[in-house]
Each structure stands twice: as C-alpha cells, then as structure tokens.
Amino acid sequence: MSSLKKSFNVRCRDFIHAGEASISVQQLLKQMHIDPVLIRRIAICGYEGEMNVVMHGGDGIYCVEINTDRIVLDISDKGPGIADIAKAMEKGFSTASDEYREMGFGAGMGLPNMKKNADEMIVESEPGCGTRVRMSFIIKQSTPT
C-alpha cells in the first residue's frame, strides 16, 4: 500500500467541531480494516492532541499518514508553546483554565495518555512558538496460521 495522507484544520476554542478530525481518522481506519485495538490507541491519542489544540494551542493542523507498516499522527499548533515539556508529561499536571475544568477537561492526563498509547512520541515546543506532537503506531502484520 502506498502512503495515504489526510490533514484537518483544528480551530482554537471551537468546541462545536472538537473531535471531528479524530472521529474521521477512526472511521477511515475502520474502513481499512485496521486492528480495532490499534484504532482505539490512535483514537485516544488523536482526541487528546486535538483537544489540546482546541484548548491551549491556537489554531492548528491534525495530520495522519498511513503506511503499510505504521500510522503517524502529527498534530501542530500556533499556540503559546510549552515552557517545561518534562513537567507537562507528568500525570496530573495541567495548565487548563477554570473554565475548561468546569467543562470536564484539565485532568492533566492528555500528554501522559498520548505517551502511553503511542509506540513513539516526540513533543517539540518552546514558549511563543507553538507545539508539535508526532506519534507513530506500528501496524503488526498478522501471520498465517
């Protein structure tokens, strides 16, 4: 299979459309008969990343690339950036506003959940320059029995 790429725009504070990119990718992977366990891991990571853009990141792009051996999510934004990536990776650490906490977000599990569910994850960010999170997922080929 040759590489398939799709991109979605994600808008800051657009809670009406938040999650649509993740759902579209999930549906595409189902149509491609990707392993449901892998789809679930990708959906978790995609949704967490997409919501981070909506809440913290300013406008951004959600990209998926599907190859024969791996699927890559690349989520980037033009937001304020992350001052301390190591701190942001700690379970429970959150910079979510009170407004977002009242909406049920801000438990500080977004980046840790993404790290837990991706086979590889790279976070690139600095204050004032936005954030990019690139996650890859290995497609395990089934062996004939």
NORKA-V911274 format. One record per helix or strand of 3 or more residues. SS is the DSSP state (H for helix, E for strand). FROM is the first residue (numbers start at 1). TO is the last residue. If there is no record, write none. Layout:
{{SS:FROM:TO} {SS:FROM:TO}}
//
This chain:
{{E:4:10} {H:20:31} {H:36:57} {E:60:66} {E:70:77} {H:85:88} {H:98:102} {H:110:117} {E:120:125} {E:131:138}}
//
